[in-house]
Amino acid sequence: MKRLWARAQHFLLADSGRPLGERVRDTVRAGALYAKEVGAGLAFLRGCDEVGEGVRVIGGRPRVDNQGYIAIGARTVLTCEMGTTLLRTGPKGRLTLGQSVIMNFGTLISANQSVTIGDGVSIGQYCLICDTESADAVPDAVAAPIELADDVWIAARVTVLPGSKIGKGSVITAGSIVSGEIPAGVVAGGIPARVLRKLHPGEAAAEGSEVRAKPLEPEAMERPAPLRRGYIASDFTIGELERHLNEDATLPIVDFESAPFGQVIPTLMSPAPADRDVLVVWTRPEAVIPAFARVLAYEAVDESEVLAQVDEFCALLLQSARAYKTVFVPTWVIPPHQRGLGMIDARKGGLTRVLAAMNLRLMTGLEAESGIFVLNTERWLSFAARGAQLPKPWYMGKIPFHTDVFRAAAADIKAALSGLSGGARKLLVLDLDDTMWGGIVGDDGWENLRLGGHDAVGEAFVDFQQAAKSLKRRGVVLAIASKNDESVALEAMRSHPEMVLREDDFVAWRINWQDKAKNIAEIARELNLGLQSVVFIDDNPVERARVRDALPEVLVPEWPEDKLLYASTLRSLGCFDAPARSREDAERTELYSAERKRETLRVQVESLDEWLKGLNIEARVAKVGDANVARTTQLLNKTNQLNLSTRRFTETELVAWVDAEGHDLWTVSVSDRFGDAGLTGIVSLEYAENEAIIRDFVLSCRVMGRKIEESLLAIAVAAARRKGATRVRAQYLPTKKNKPCLEFFQRSGFGQQGDDFVWDASTEYHRPDVIRFTGELER
């Protein structure tokens, strides 16, 4: 309104010799034109050189940083509702958007030389299209033009690298990195993007047609077989959660279906449907706890009555845990318009107090069952803010939550299933400059870094380091991959008074001027970890794209430009979620530090046996019990390399297997003069007539190559001989990752018969002399 008034003043007061009627008419026209621009959001595109007719901006404010030339064609739509859309050019840069382009939120297009987007192109969320290695507009940066032909369709989170060309009507699948030329009329995807197939007739837009190239239909995609199949029981419409779970392309791939509407209690009391091993039970508290419904009506209800009904509900959930491997139970919430007793609602009889007591009772009632996990619904509600729970969708379709709530729930459930299947990430690799601290240490000096102090950005970097250190306490190990001078960077970590992460917080680093992808691969190899265990964080989108391209198994999350969001983004990552925590997890950094000392000793001695004798290794043998079942299950489920059969169990299933007739299982905990590695080995036997079958042979990579492998076989053979077995047989079941197990058995002395390895039990298997055995060895 202020600008409208300013224009009115200009036309009314300027050129006062003109007739008043003409001046009033021009004022009205100018006001109408400005109102039209504001309504379409075009006032935000004032920095562009050309803006065609019918261009619209939806849901927010785009950023235009134009030092060169930007042209936007007619009927183009820029969507900014959930993230900033950024158009940027350098002094010599030219950015051209054709007609009828759809550009989604969070996307950045940067031209230091030339980026040309054709007519009818659709660009998904959080895409990066940049003709230089840096997304910043740098005058002297080496640029290579980018061209997207007409009717190209780019899905979400696609990176288009300098010099790329995408042919007319082609489709780029989500998360891909485009490098080079993609021909016309194809579907391409991957890192780097490769042609997957040609588009079928009708999928690409015809000449002059308004129909856009569209993404692959679900049935046309090569979707992997589901790793887990689930069932969802709820007393409200739950189809949105089912859809988000099944359509999510991240691993593990799942297949969920919903129970009939409102059939929660019958579902809990019935056997699991065929092939369904995961159950989600999401309820409204008033629907399953009748006493709470009376509390909502402000009847006088004793809290003990409510909690007694919660206990009954917990008993049903525990019963269902016998039918399903995994059960997820979201906490109870009530809509924000339920004010309860206002300022005294946290006191006795208030809704806030009763609901908090119910959720606490739910958590404590289920915590002893390892296969049941209570999930935090309140966190999901925060993603939809005020629109999370609205009355209208409930009355119209019994839908209590916004779709963003269901999307967040699906993400948490997928993260939990990934952790349960051993997919939790174990190694966080950090860049340094403008990632761990603000500034370039080689240019600015460590004294001038933005870290701590009375500075919002400096405080944010300290908080980010604290978030990384908290992950270390959870068992995630930290490493560094940075293009820097090592001595300068290490001096900064040692000397800066506000530094939270010091040198001894990192298990490895590569601080040099080499390729970061090569450095990350070397770190993983040094720590004996697979690349699927690695997360890499870097503020530079080009470095992120490079690592994604070269090391597709490494998780490289998108990283915000705003430094104030670093800590919250790190804390929000679900890739580190694990189903249990053990002492070994908390002490993992110290374990790797001890490993460095062992390697130092290895260099100093001449032979392997001499090195092993110098370690003073002790192997503590024990059966499975309450004290070690959680760690045993964790080791069984997450170990991939030295794992004979890669069987996966819940704690309940493992205990049931061990307790069954004819089964034995031993655990081995390893320590030496440099430290205690904890429970790192498992061997189990199943007896059949005169044969003992090794069902599980599992060893952590941390202690491989120290004769613990031979020790496990010695334990198995000795047990088989005590049971009167005439032979011991191990059946190797190959996977993509357990080749080290095959190679060990091939040199173990066991005879190979196809995929089986056999030992004549009339002969003892020699126990390694360099290891001292203690514990329940003879049981």
MIKETOR-46720 format. One line per field, with one value per residue (C-alpha): x, y, z; residue number from 1; residue in three letters. Coordinates in steps of 0.02 Angstrom, whole numbers. Layout:
px = X	...
py = Y	...
pz = Z	...
num = NUM	...
residu = ALA	...
# end
This chain:
px = 0	145	213	40	26	200	149	-11	86	207	70	-36	105	219	186	53	16	-77	-265	-311	-420	-270	-161	-296	-320	-131	-128	-269	-185	-19	-103	-197	-37	58	-83	-80	108	94	-48	57	215	303	364	492	561	607	790	759	789	637	478	345	157	67	220	169	257	170	186	337	473	607	782	854	1041	1068	1236	1215	1054	898	747	589	468	278	167	314	275	400	345	424	303	424	595	681	698	858	905	1085	1201	1379	1434	1444	1311	1150	1004	853	694	578	389	277	420	375	513	485	540	717	794	951	998	1164	1241	1416	1415	1253	1107	964	800	681	492	380	519	469	599	569	610	787	873	1044	1084	1251	1373	1526	1600	1543	1361	1417	1427	1617	1679	1835	1760	1780	1605	1528	1355	1204	1058	890	785	596	480	617	554	676	623	669	849	932	1103	1149	1337	1428	1426	1274	1142	973	877	696	562	682	648	781	736	746	915	1016	1173	1180	1354	1375	1238	1071	984	805	655	732	719	889	942	1078	1244	1299	1137	1130	994	875	754	666	503	349	233	123	242	334	244	190	244	148	51	16	51	216	340	293	386	391	232	257	230	359	498	616	572	670	575	518	635	497	308	197	20	-56	-196	-283	-447	-437	-407	-227	-208	-89	38	24	51	204	284	256	303	462	611	740	802	736	596	437	261	126	-61	-195	-309	-496	-546	-559	-511	-369	-412	-461	-296	-196	-286	-268	-122	-16	-72	34	207	180	315	295	144	106	-26	-78	-228	-320	-311	-499	-534	-433	-436	-621	-577	-483	-637	-724	-579	-606	-787	-725	-799	-716	-601	-464	-296	-265	-416	-346	-174	-250	-330	-163	-87	-222	-183	3	-38	-123	27	145	36	49	239	235	152	262	449	430	291	286	171	158	125	-47	-88	-241	-284	-220	-397	-420	-370	-415	-416	-311	-177	-210	-215	-48	-122	-220	-369	-305	-290	-105	-62	-167	-103	79	52	-28	117	245	149	144	333	376	250	329	515	557	502	645	535	417	464	365	382	362	205	234	390	290	158	292	321	145	140	-33	-110	-57	-229	-383	-565	-627	-530	-585	-769	-755	-647	-591	-417	-344	-177	-103	-12	155	126	103	256	363	294	338	515	540	471	584	735	691	673	840	921	841	910	1086	1079	1122	1269	1426	1548	1520	1650	1657	1729	1813	1805	1628	1565	1643	1689	1656	1791	1944	2075	2218	2172	2097	2203	2128	2115	1989	1875	1690	1668	1579	1585	1447	1405	1252	1350	1493	1371	1286	1452	1485	1311	1347	1507	1412	1284	1424	1503	1336	1332	1505	1434	1298	1430	1453	1637	1699	1826	1883	1900	1955	2053	2174	2348	2350	2464	2360	2195	2258	2329	2155	2078	2212	2220	2050	1971	1792	1832	1718	1788	1971	2098	2062	1876	1919	1970	2047	2073	2131	2175	2259	2223	2172	2002	1881	1798	1969	2003	1836	1863	2035	1963	1829	1959	2073	1932	1875	1701	1594	1548	1366	1414	1475	1391	1481	1439	1509	1445	1500	1366	1496	1599	1438	1395	1570	1560	1384	1446	1602	1538	1350	1344	1398	1253	1279	1133	1082	1153	1074	1157	1107	1239	1111	1024	1177	1152	965	993	1123	1014	867	957	879	1020	1107	954	992	875	987	1139	1280	1437	1535	1438	1476	1661	1685	1803	1915	1912	1976	2108	2167	2170	2292	2408	2396	2442	2592	2649	2622	2746	2875	2874	2935	2803	2616	2633	2755	2632	2486	2586	2630	2445	2407	2236	2102	1942	1799	1673	1493	1319	1178	1090	1002	1166	1222	1069	1047	1228	1223	1068	1145	1305	1208	1100	1228	1382	1396	1575	1623	1450	1418	1230	1179	1029	933	839	747	799	643	675	857	816	681	805	939	814	753	813	975	1039	1193	1262	1421	1478	1659	1718	1894	2018	2206	2334	2272	2089	1927	1838	1687	1572	1633	1606	1463	1460	1305	1274	1123	1137	1061	1097	1287	1316	1343	1294	1369	1219	1300	1482	1494	1643	1657	1777	1866	1952	1973	2145	2190	2154	1980	1908	2005	1953	1768	1795	1891	1744	1621	1722	1753	1566	1523	1647	1568	1398	1465	1452	1561	1577	1552	1476	1465	1354	1409	1265	1342	1288	1359	1463	1516	1655	1784	1693	1712	1896	1925	1839	1940	2100	2029	2076	1894	1867	1760	1612	1519	1455	1486	1643	1668	1779	1804	1757	1867	2008	2022	2031	2186	2157	2272	2417	2421	2249	2203	2028	1918	1734	1608	1716	1675	1485
py = 0	118	93	117	282	331	301	398	544	536	545	671	792	772	880	980	1075	922	912	835	703	634	628	534	410	372	351	223	126	122	62	-74	-133	-138	-232	-359	-382	-405	-530	-636	-615	-527	-389	-517	-536	-353	-403	-496	-415	-493	-567	-633	-622	-737	-776	-824	-843	-959	-981	-876	-759	-812	-739	-655	-617	-548	-476	-526	-561	-660	-688	-781	-839	-821	-928	-990	-1036	-1023	-1115	-1062	-1127	-1240	-1177	-1031	-1034	-946	-876	-815	-748	-686	-527	-617	-746	-771	-871	-903	-990	-1034	-1024	-1128	-1185	-1254	-1228	-1304	-1245	-1259	-1259	-1158	-1111	-1020	-956	-883	-910	-985	-1091	-1115	-1196	-1239	-1222	-1335	-1395	-1456	-1447	-1536	-1485	-1450	-1466	-1388	-1326	-1237	-1206	-1193	-1302	-1174	-1126	-948	-815	-805	-690	-791	-965	-1087	-1115	-1236	-1200	-1304	-1337	-1416	-1441	-1421	-1531	-1603	-1669	-1665	-1750	-1693	-1671	-1686	-1606	-1547	-1523	-1397	-1436	-1550	-1562	-1648	-1689	-1647	-1734	-1835	-1881	-1876	-1980	-1916	-1896	-1916	-1821	-1771	-1759	-1749	-1772	-1860	-1896	-1848	-1954	-2063	-2097	-2073	-2090	-2137	-2066	-2020	-2023	-2157	-2200	-2325	-2345	-2251	-2164	-2255	-2169	-2046	-2023	-1877	-1721	-1712	-1561	-1410	-1511	-1448	-1623	-1633	-1774	-1868	-1977	-2164	-2249	-2360	-2520	-2467	-2442	-2582	-2578	-2698	-2831	-2767	-2808	-2791	-2813	-2724	-2704	-2544	-2548	-2384	-2309	-2171	-2162	-2216	-2227	-2078	-2166	-2324	-2222	-2129	-2290	-2385	-2245	-2195	-2251	-2249	-2412	-2524	-2547	-2595	-2654	-2602	-2629	-2567	-2667	-2634	-2464	-2462	-2645	-2612	-2733	-2878	-2851	-2862	-3021	-3109	-3197	-3092	-3091	-3198	-3128	-2976	-2957	-2772	-2697	-2512	-2476	-2292	-2245	-2099	-2109	-2087	-2230	-2365	-2301	-2275	-2192	-2056	-2021	-1983	-1869	-1774	-1750	-1678	-1819	-1858	-2003	-2070	-2073	-2251	-2310	-2232	-2310	-2480	-2474	-2422	-2578	-2684	-2605	-2639	-2822	-2833	-2752	-2874	-3015	-2950	-2945	-3135	-3129	-2993	-2966	-2779	-2670	-2480	-2383	-2193	-2096	-2024	-1841	-1731	-1586	-1413	-1345	-1458	-1327	-1437	-1339	-1199	-1139	-1281	-1420	-1491	-1519	-1669	-1705	-1601	-1672	-1627	-1718	-1873	-1890	-1870	-2005	-2119	-2100	-2130	-2287	-2344	-2324	-2410	-2549	-2593	-2559	-2736	-2806	-2778	-2793	-2650	-2469	-2317	-2172	-1986	-1918	-1742	-1727	-1770	-1639	-1504	-1529	-1468	-1336	-1257	-1363	-1528	-1568	-1484	-1526	-1515	-1665	-1768	-1737	-1760	-1916	-1967	-1900	-1824	-1763	-1662	-1760	-1688	-1778	-1944	-1907	-1876	-2034	-2137	-2066	-2114	-2289	-2314	-2253	-2375	-2521	-2475	-2477	-2644	-2720	-2662	-2507	-2379	-2272	-2284	-2154	-1967	-1881	-1692	-1554	-1413	-1239	-1167	-1336	-1364	-1181	-1018	-953	-1021	-1065	-1058	-880	-809	-895	-994	-837	-761	-909	-883	-1001	-955	-781	-650	-696	-791	-885	-925	-990	-1096	-1178	-1220	-1298	-1398	-1467	-1510	-1604	-1703	-1741	-1805	-1926	-1984	-2023	-2125	-2232	-2143	-2118	-1954	-1922	-1775	-1755	-1578	-1485	-1394	-1391	-1525	-1434	-1274	-1365	-1468	-1311	-1233	-1384	-1381	-1193	-1112	-1088	-1115	-1277	-1419	-1556	-1586	-1697	-1847	-1843	-1906	-2083	-2036	-1889	-1846	-1661	-1631	-1564	-1730	-1785	-1800	-1956	-2043	-1984	-2047	-2217	-2228	-2183	-2317	-2445	-2395	-2419	-2581	-2510	-2526	-2367	-2401	-2353	-2178	-2007	-1858	-1676	-1531	-1354	-1356	-1428	-1470	-1574	-1660	-1700	-1768	-1889	-1944	-1977	-2074	-2162	-2194	-2300	-2150	-2047	-1864	-1763	-1599	-1461	-1290	-1129	-1048	-1087	-1062	-1222	-1335	-1407	-1438	-1522	-1639	-1682	-1719	-1855	-2025	-2125	-2154	-2233	-2403	-2521	-2532	-2454	-2552	-2512	-2549	-2415	-2281	-2324	-2346	-2198	-2264	-2435	-2362	-2264	-2427	-2503	-2369	-2420	-2602	-2555	-2457	-2614	-2717	-2606	-2629	-2819	-2939	-3079	-3097	-3219	-3104	-2960	-3064	-3125	-2945	-2899	-3018	-3063	-3133	-3214	-3222	-3356	-3345	-3409	-3289	-3213	-3057	-2963	-2988	-3032	-2853	-2840	-3016	-2975	-2811	-2896	-3033	-2908	-2779	-2884	-2918	-2962	-3106	-3182	-3360	-3353	-3171	-3229	-3086	-3105	-2998	-3024	-3128	-3237	-3262	-3316	-3435	-3513	-3536	-3613	-3740	-3920	-3959	-3780	-3698	-3522	-3446	-3266	-3210	-3046	-2992	-2883	-2852	-2738	-2589	-2602	-2702	-2728	-2802	-2937	-2960	-3143	-3270	-3453	-3564	-3748	-3853	-4041	-4167	-4353	-4370	-4199	-4027	-3886	-3713	-3598	-3433	-3384	-3197	-3086	-2898	-2822	-2736	-2898	-2987	-3061	-3093	-3280	-3250	-3332	-3492	-3478	-3481	-3639	-3718	-3681	-3757	-3915	-3943	-3928	-4048	-4177	-4163	-4200	-4352	-4280	-4362	-4210	-4021	-3938	-3753	-3700	-3537	-3431	-3299	-3117	-2960	-2922	-3084	-3140	-3118	-3259	-3374	-3331	-3372	-3542	-3583	-3566	-3630	-3812	-3866	-3969	-3886	-3981	-3861	-3721	-3827	-3837	-3997	-4048	-4228	-4215	-4361	-4233	-4080	-3909	-3822	-3674	-3529	-3520	-3330	-3316	-3347	-3419	-3386	-3408	-3543	-3631	-3809	-3790
pz = 0	36	-140	-217	-123	-182	-364	-339	-270	-418	-550	-457	-416	-568	-719	-628	-790	-861	-833	-666	-751	-851	-696	-598	-743	-751	-563	-569	-712	-621	-462	-555	-642	-478	-391	-532	-512	-324	-345	-462	-359	-502	-389	-328	-506	-527	-541	-704	-874	-961	-886	-1007	-993	-873	-766	-589	-421	-298	-112	-67	-121	-248	-240	-394	-392	-565	-615	-797	-894	-844	-958	-904	-1039	-1039	-927	-823	-642	-497	-340	-175	-44	53	4	-81	-270	-325	-496	-504	-640	-641	-731	-899	-864	-963	-893	-1005	-951	-1095	-1100	-985	-875	-703	-575	-403	-231	-165	-339	-381	-560	-578	-741	-749	-937	-1003	-942	-1065	-1012	-1155	-1168	-1065	-949	-775	-636	-470	-292	-232	-400	-435	-611	-615	-759	-644	-508	-379	-357	-316	-451	-465	-607	-653	-630	-775	-846	-971	-1046	-994	-1111	-1069	-1226	-1236	-1131	-1021	-852	-706	-543	-368	-305	-475	-500	-676	-691	-804	-990	-981	-1117	-1101	-1261	-1299	-1197	-1090	-908	-769	-616	-438	-353	-514	-564	-748	-822	-1011	-1142	-1123	-1290	-1331	-1285	-1150	-965	-880	-699	-578	-521	-651	-752	-885	-1010	-930	-1074	-1214	-1178	-1240	-1365	-1273	-1127	-1206	-1261	-1442	-1545	-1484	-1356	-1180	-1112	-1019	-1014	-858	-732	-742	-693	-540	-637	-767	-639	-592	-409	-298	-202	-31	112	241	226	350	414	484	613	655	711	579	392	371	181	175	285	180	22	87	148	-13	-133	-42	-148	-9	64	132	5	97	58	182	181	300	412	396	466	655	680	802	942	825	732	893	943	774	690	574	391	277	240	354	486	535	625	649	780	773	879	956	1146	1171	1050	1139	1318	1364	1529	1435	1329	1494	1543	1379	1432	1599	1701	1867	1825	1937	1849	1908	1809	1651	1679	1713	1541	1466	1546	1464	1296	1323	1357	1187	1104	1188	1127	949	965	960	789	712	712	736	807	799	916	892	1052	1088	1050	1056	939	987	997	1151	1281	1428	1591	1522	1641	1765	1633	1693	1866	1927	1814	1669	1493	1479	1639	1604	1425	1481	1613	1482	1360	1498	1552	1370	1353	1517	1485	1317	1345	1400	1231	1110	956	1003	973	1034	911	945	860	927	819	664	705	706	520	480	619	640	501	580	654	583	618	437	365	514	486	298	293	468	430	589	521	378	243	305	470	380	273	428	509	356	356	539	512	361	461	600	479	402	574	615	455	498	389	523	467	575	506	486	375	390	283	381	304	311	372	543	566	475	359	267	395	269	220	379	511	655	763	641	613	650	795	956	1029	1019	841	778	644	762	892	758	712	895	906	748	824	983	878	794	963	1028	881	934	1107	1022	937	770	731	657	519	412	223	186	53	167	237	372	493	481	506	653	734	725	813	947	976	951	1123	1060	967	1028	916	948	862	974	929	753	713	544	429	255	254	87	-88	-165	-227	-80	-150	-152	25	90	9	92	263	249	196	340	465	382	352	197	102	146	324	277	284	207	248	148	121	-62	-179	-311	-188	-133	-313	-344	-197	-246	-422	-373	-216	-235	-76	29	97	51	121	44	151	186	129	293	425	563	504	510	685	666	496	569	718	603	504	532	452	620	704	780	874	1028	1110	1188	1285	1126	1034	1163	1164	977	955	1094	1011	848	943	1020	847	789	931	877	699	765	856	698	604	742	746	613	612	634	779	868	848	912	1062	1103	1108	1255	1182	1296	1228	1355	1305	1367	1332	1288	1439	1497	1511	1331	1225	1162	1103	1030	929	872	814	725	632	579	535	349	301	414	428	370	341	380	480	561	727	852	1033	1065	912	959	1136	1071	948	1080	1203	1075	1091	1001	987	1062	1045	1116	1117	1122	1197	1151	1245	1237	1318	1218	1264	1270	1104	1193	1123	945	898	887	843	852	824	780	811	690	721	713	635	710	591	614	590	637	621	650	689	697	571	717	770	604	572	756	760	835	679	717	899	852	751	895	1011	886	856	1042	1077	936	1003	1177	1099	1008	832	700	590	591	439	395	250	169	102	-14	-10	-92	63	149	32	175	265	115	100	283	273	116	218	384	361	338	181	48	-28	-141	-30	126	231	334	479	539	723	771	763	875	796	863	978	934	1059	1053	1136	1317	1337	1489	1534	1489	1362	1416	1429
num = 1	2	3	4	5	6	7	8	9	10	11	12	13	14	15	16	17	18	19	20	21	22	23	24	25	26	27	28	29	30	31	32	33	34	35	36	37	38	39	40	41	42	43	44	45	46	47	48	49	50	51	52	53	54	55	56	57	58	59	60	61	62	63	64	65	66	67	68	69	70	71	72	73	74	75	76	77	78	79	80	81	82	83	84	85	86	87	88	89	90	91	92	93	94	95	96	97	98	99	100	101	102	103	104	105	106	107	108	109	110	111	112	113	114	115	116	117	118	119	120	121	122	123	124	125	126	127	128	129	130	131	132	133	134	135	136	137	138	139	140	141	142	143	144	145	146	147	148	149	150	151	152	153	154	155	156	157	158	159	160	161	162	163	164	165	166	167	168	169	170	171	172	173	174	175	176	177	178	179	180	181	182	183	184	185	186	187	188	189	190	191	192	193	194	195	196	197	198	199	200	201	202	203	204	205	206	207	208	209	210	211	212	213	214	215	216	217	218	219	220	221	222	223	224	225	226	227	228	229	230	231	232	233	234	235	236	237	238	239	240	241	242	243	244	245	246	247	248	249	250	251	252	253	254	255	256	257	258	259	260	261	262	263	264	265	266	267	268	269	270	271	272	273	274	275	276	277	278	279	280	281	282	283	284	285	286	287	288	289	290	291	292	293	294	295	296	297	298	299	300	301	302	303	304	305	306	307	308	309	310	311	312	313	314	315	316	317	318	319	320	321	322	323	324	325	326	327	328	329	330	331	332	333	334	335	336	337	338	339	340	341	342	343	344	345	346	347	348	349	350	351	352	353	354	355	356	357	358	359	360	361	362	363	364	365	366	367	368	369	370	371	372	373	374	375	376	377	378	379	380	381	382	383	384	385	386	387	388	389	390	391	392	393	394	395	396	397	398	399	400	401	402	403	404	405	406	407	408	409	410	411	412	413	414	415	416	417	418	419	420	421	422	423	424	425	426	427	428	429	430	431	432	433	434	435	436	437	438	439	440	441	442	443	444	445	446	447	448	449	450	451	452	453	454	455	456	457	458	459	460	461	462	463	464	465	466	467	468	469	470	471	472	473	474	475	476	477	478	479	480	481	482	483	484	485	486	487	488	489	490	491	492	493	494	495	496	497	498	499	500	501	502	503	504	505	506	507	508	509	510	511	512	513	514	515	516	517	518	519	520	521	522	523	524	525	526	527	528	529	530	531	532	533	534	535	536	537	538	539	540	541	542	543	544	545	546	547	548	549	550	551	552	553	554	555	556	557	558	559	560	561	562	563	564	565	566	567	568	569	570	571	572	573	574	575	576	577	578	579	580	581	582	583	584	585	586	587	588	589	590	591	592	593	594	595	596	597	598	599	600	601	602	603	604	605	606	607	608	609	610	611	612	613	614	615	616	617	618	619	620	621	622	623	624	625	626	627	628	629	630	631	632	633	634	635	636	637	638	639	640	641	642	643	644	645	646	647	648	649	650	651	652	653	654	655	656	657	658	659	660	661	662	663	664	665	666	667	668	669	670	671	672	673	674	675	676	677	678	679	680	681	682	683	684	685	686	687	688	689	690	691	692	693	694	695	696	697	698	699	700	701	702	703	704	705	706	707	708	709	710	711	712	713	714	715	716	717	718	719	720	721	722	723	724	725	726	727	728	729	730	731	732	733	734	735	736	737	738	739	740	741	742	743	744	745	746	747	748	749	750	751	752	753	754	755	756	757	758	759	760	761	762	763	764	765	766	767	768	769	770	771	772	773	774	775	776	777	778	779
residu = MET	LYS	ARG	LEU	TRP	ALA	ARG	ALA	GLN	HIS	PHE	LEU	LEU	ALA	ASP	SER	GLY	ARG	PRO	LEU	GLY	GLU	ARG	VAL	ARG	ASP	THR	VAL	ARG	ALA	GLY	ALA	LEU	TYR	ALA	LYS	GLU	VAL	GLY	ALA	GLY	LEU	ALA	PHE	LEU	ARG	GLY	CYS	ASP	GLU	VAL	GLY	GLU	GLY	VAL	ARG	VAL	ILE	GLY	GLY	ARG	PRO	ARG	VAL	ASP	ASN	GLN	GLY	TYR	ILE	ALA	ILE	GLY	ALA	ARG	THR	VAL	LEU	THR	CYS	GLU	MET	GLY	THR	THR	LEU	LEU	ARG	THR	GLY	PRO	LYS	GLY	ARG	LEU	THR	LEU	GLY	GLN	SER	VAL	ILE	MET	ASN	PHE	GLY	THR	LEU	ILE	SER	ALA	ASN	GLN	SER	VAL	THR	ILE	GLY	ASP	GLY	VAL	SER	ILE	GLY	GLN	TYR	CYS	LEU	ILE	CYS	ASP	THR	GLU	SER	ALA	ASP	ALA	VAL	PRO	ASP	ALA	VAL	ALA	ALA	PRO	ILE	GLU	LEU	ALA	ASP	ASP	VAL	TRP	ILE	ALA	ALA	ARG	VAL	THR	VAL	LEU	PRO	GLY	SER	LYS	ILE	GLY	LYS	GLY	SER	VAL	ILE	THR	ALA	GLY	SER	ILE	VAL	SER	GLY	GLU	ILE	PRO	ALA	GLY	VAL	VAL	ALA	GLY	GLY	ILE	PRO	ALA	ARG	VAL	LEU	ARG	LYS	LEU	HIS	PRO	GLY	GLU	ALA	ALA	ALA	GLU	GLY	SER	GLU	VAL	ARG	ALA	LYS	PRO	LEU	GLU	PRO	GLU	ALA	MET	GLU	ARG	PRO	ALA	PRO	LEU	ARG	ARG	GLY	TYR	ILE	ALA	SER	ASP	PHE	THR	ILE	GLY	GLU	LEU	GLU	ARG	HIS	LEU	ASN	GLU	ASP	ALA	THR	LEU	PRO	ILE	VAL	ASP	PHE	GLU	SER	ALA	PRO	PHE	GLY	GLN	VAL	ILE	PRO	THR	LEU	MET	SER	PRO	ALA	PRO	ALA	ASP	ARG	ASP	VAL	LEU	VAL	VAL	TRP	THR	ARG	PRO	GLU	ALA	VAL	ILE	PRO	ALA	PHE	ALA	ARG	VAL	LEU	ALA	TYR	GLU	ALA	VAL	ASP	GLU	SER	GLU	VAL	LEU	ALA	GLN	VAL	ASP	GLU	PHE	CYS	ALA	LEU	LEU	LEU	GLN	SER	ALA	ARG	ALA	TYR	LYS	THR	VAL	PHE	VAL	PRO	THR	TRP	VAL	ILE	PRO	PRO	HIS	GLN	ARG	GLY	LEU	GLY	MET	ILE	ASP	ALA	ARG	LYS	GLY	GLY	LEU	THR	ARG	VAL	LEU	ALA	ALA	MET	ASN	LEU	ARG	LEU	MET	THR	GLY	LEU	GLU	ALA	GLU	SER	GLY	ILE	PHE	VAL	LEU	ASN	THR	GLU	ARG	TRP	LEU	SER	PHE	ALA	ALA	ARG	GLY	ALA	GLN	LEU	PRO	LYS	PRO	TRP	TYR	MET	GLY	LYS	ILE	PRO	PHE	HIS	THR	ASP	VAL	PHE	ARG	ALA	ALA	ALA	ALA	ASP	ILE	LYS	ALA	ALA	LEU	SER	GLY	LEU	SER	GLY	GLY	ALA	ARG	LYS	LEU	LEU	VAL	LEU	ASP	LEU	ASP	ASP	THR	MET	TRP	GLY	GLY	ILE	VAL	GLY	ASP	ASP	GLY	TRP	GLU	ASN	LEU	ARG	LEU	GLY	GLY	HIS	ASP	ALA	VAL	GLY	GLU	ALA	PHE	VAL	ASP	PHE	GLN	GLN	ALA	ALA	LYS	SER	LEU	LYS	ARG	ARG	GLY	VAL	VAL	LEU	ALA	ILE	ALA	SER	LYS	ASN	ASP	GLU	SER	VAL	ALA	LEU	GLU	ALA	MET	ARG	SER	HIS	PRO	GLU	MET	VAL	LEU	ARG	GLU	ASP	ASP	PHE	VAL	ALA	TRP	ARG	ILE	ASN	TRP	GLN	ASP	LYS	ALA	LYS	ASN	ILE	ALA	GLU	ILE	ALA	ARG	GLU	LEU	ASN	LEU	GLY	LEU	GLN	SER	VAL	VAL	PHE	ILE	ASP	ASP	ASN	PRO	VAL	GLU	ARG	ALA	ARG	VAL	ARG	ASP	ALA	LEU	PRO	GLU	VAL	LEU	VAL	PRO	GLU	TRP	PRO	GLU	ASP	LYS	LEU	LEU	TYR	ALA	SER	THR	LEU	ARG	SER	LEU	GLY	CYS	PHE	ASP	ALA	PRO	ALA	ARG	SER	ARG	GLU	ASP	ALA	GLU	ARG	THR	GLU	LEU	TYR	SER	ALA	GLU	ARG	LYS	ARG	GLU	THR	LEU	ARG	VAL	GLN	VAL	GLU	SER	LEU	ASP	GLU	TRP	LEU	LYS	GLY	LEU	ASN	ILE	GLU	ALA	ARG	VAL	ALA	LYS	VAL	GLY	ASP	ALA	ASN	VAL	ALA	ARG	THR	THR	GLN	LEU	LEU	ASN	LYS	THR	ASN	GLN	LEU	ASN	LEU	SER	THR	ARG	ARG	PHE	THR	GLU	THR	GLU	LEU	VAL	ALA	TRP	VAL	ASP	ALA	GLU	GLY	HIS	ASP	LEU	TRP	THR	VAL	SER	VAL	SER	ASP	ARG	PHE	GLY	ASP	ALA	GLY	LEU	THR	GLY	ILE	VAL	SER	LEU	GLU	TYR	ALA	GLU	ASN	GLU	ALA	ILE	ILE	ARG	ASP	PHE	VAL	LEU	SER	CYS	ARG	VAL	MET	GLY	ARG	LYS	ILE	GLU	GLU	SER	LEU	LEU	ALA	ILE	ALA	VAL	ALA	ALA	ALA	ARG	ARG	LYS	GLY	ALA	THR	ARG	VAL	ARG	ALA	GLN	TYR	LEU	PRO	THR	LYS	LYS	ASN	LYS	PRO	CYS	LEU	GLU	PHE	PHE	GLN	ARG	SER	GLY	PHE	GLY	GLN	GLN	GLY	ASP	ASP	PHE	VAL	TRP	ASP	ALA	SER	THR	GLU	TYR	HIS	ARG	PRO	ASP	VAL	ILE	ARG	PHE	THR	GLY	GLU	LEU	GLU	ARG
# end
